[in-house]
Amino acid sequence: MNAHALQRENILPALRLVAGKKPSVDDIYPRLFDAILEQRIAPASRFTEEGLGEIFGVSRSVIRRVLAKLSHQQVIILRPNQRAQVAAPDAQQTRQILERAV
């Protein structure tokens, strides 16, 4: 699913600017995390930094920090020279992730 489809289908509604302030990592991260957790963005979906940057009205560097945080939590998979991908863990991987979180 591309970034334009995410916005068009209202999966990731645009953030409202507060007093002309651009959204920060702390504004974007929970919205993207919730969309993935609630499966509004399907497992194994892919998207680009540019596309997400357009949706949220921020630079790629802000999106990179959000994606790095999600990757660290094993919510998405980041590979060099490939689009970010939503993780699709099997049952055993899910148990391991949840055991580490406790």
N, C-alpha and C positions, 0 to 999 in steps of 0.2 A: 504494500500500500504506500503510495507516495504522499508527501507532505500536503499537497494540495487536496488530495482526497480526505486526509485527516481533518482538515479545516472545513472542507465543503460538507462533509457528513456530520459536522459539529462534534467530532470526537475530541478535538482540541480547540475549544473556542478561544479566540484571541483574548489576551489579557488587556484590560483597560489601563491606559496610562494614568498614573496619578501625578498630577501637577507637572506633566511633561517629562516625568522620570521614566527612563527605559526599565523594563523588567530585569530583575537580577536572577542569578542562579537560584536564590532562595524563593523567588516567585515562580520560576519555571519548573524546577525539580518536582515539587509535589503534584503539579498538574500532570506532568508526563508520567510520573510514578503511578498515580491513581488511575490514569487511563490504561496503563499496562496491567496493573493489578486487577482492575475491574473488567479486563479483556475487551475494552473498547478498541484497543489496538491488539490484534491477534498475535499469539505466539508465532515466532519466526518471521514476523513482518520486518521489512527493512525501510530505512529512511536516511536522508542525507542531512548533513550539518546545515547546508544551504537552505534546504526546504524548511527545516525546523526554525532556522533563523528568520526566514520570511514570515512564518506563522506568528512568531512571538515578537518580531520587530527588533531583534538583537543581532549582534555580530556572531560569527562562527566561533570565536573564542569563548563566548558565554555558553553557547551550546556545547562546545567541547568539554567544558567543566561539568555541565549537567550530565553529559553522556559518560564521562569518566566516573562520576559518583555512582551512576546507575550500574556501570560495569563493575565497579568495586563491590557492589552489593549483588552481583551476578544476576541482575535483572535484564541487562542487555549484553550482547557480545560485541566487542570491538576487535576488528582485525585490520592490520595495515592494508591500505589501498582497497578497502571494501566498505560498503555502507554499513552503518550500525544495524544490528539485528536484535529483535526482541528474543530473549532466551526462551527455549521450549524444553525445559528439563523433563526427564522421565521420572517415574515414581521414586527410584533410588536416589537420584540427584536431588529431588525435592526434599526427601528425608534428611540427606546430608546437609543441605543448606539450612533447613529448619533446626537441626541439631546444633549447628554452629551459632545460630541466632539466640539460642536459649542460654 
